[in-house]
């Protein structure tokens, strides 16, 4: 089960284990329904991967033609 950050309108924040399809519980302080937050990630693309070769920007014929022209 993934860890989710959840927040209430009263400002209470928690990290909890939830199933992907499971709704967060109610706030222990005020009783309102809590909502999942979008958390910051540490995902970084490095090296000579798809970010440098234009993957997804062109169809394959244009990319191959562009590489052959070098």
C-alpha positions as CSV (number, residue, x, y, z in Angstrom):
1,X,0.0,0.0,0.0
2,X,1.3,3.5,-0.9
3,X,1.7,6.2,1.6
4,X,-0.5,9.3,1.0
5,X,-0.4,12.7,2.5
6,X,-3.9,13.8,3.5
7,X,-5.2,17.2,4.6
8,X,-8.3,18.6,6.2
9,X,-9.8,22.1,5.8
10,X,-8.9,22.8,9.4
11,X,-5.1,22.5,8.4
12,X,-4.5,19.0,10.0
13,X,-2.1,17.0,7.8
14,X,-1.2,13.3,8.1
15,X,0.7,10.6,6.2
16,X,-1.3,7.4,6.0
17,X,-1.2,4.0,4.3
18,X,-4.2,3.7,1.9
19,X,-5.1,1.4,-0.9
20,X,-5.2,3.2,-4.3
21,X,-9.1,3.1,-4.4
22,X,-9.6,3.7,-0.7
23,X,-10.9,7.1,0.5
24,X,-9.1,8.9,3.3
25,X,-10.7,8.9,6.8
26,X,-12.3,11.7,8.7
27,X,-10.2,14.3,10.5
28,X,-9.6,13.3,14.2
29,X,-9.6,17.0,15.2
30,X,-12.8,18.4,13.5
31,X,-14.5,15.3,11.9
32,X,-14.5,16.6,8.3
33,X,-13.6,14.4,5.4
34,X,-9.9,14.6,4.6
35,X,-8.5,14.8,1.0
36,X,-5.4,13.4,-0.6
37,X,-2.7,15.9,-1.4
38,X,-0.3,16.0,-4.4
39,X,3.1,15.5,-2.9
40,X,6.4,16.8,-4.2
41,X,8.6,14.1,-5.7
42,X,12.3,13.5,-6.1
43,X,12.0,12.2,-9.7
44,X,14.9,13.5,-11.8
45,X,15.9,12.6,-15.4
46,X,19.6,12.4,-15.9
47,X,22.0,11.3,-18.5
48,X,21.6,10.8,-22.3
49,X,18.0,9.5,-22.1
50,X,14.8,10.3,-24.0
51,X,14.9,13.9,-22.7
52,X,17.9,14.7,-24.8
53,X,17.0,12.9,-28.0
54,X,13.5,14.4,-28.4
55,X,11.6,11.3,-27.7
56,X,7.9,11.9,-28.2
57,X,8.3,15.2,-29.9
58,X,8.5,13.8,-33.5
59,X,7.2,10.8,-35.2
60,X,9.9,8.1,-35.7
61,X,10.5,9.0,-39.4
62,X,11.4,12.6,-38.6
63,X,13.7,11.5,-35.7
64,X,15.5,9.0,-37.8
65,X,15.9,11.4,-40.6
66,X,17.2,14.1,-38.2
67,X,19.7,11.7,-36.7
68,X,21.0,10.6,-40.2
69,X,21.5,14.2,-41.2
70,X,24.2,14.8,-38.5
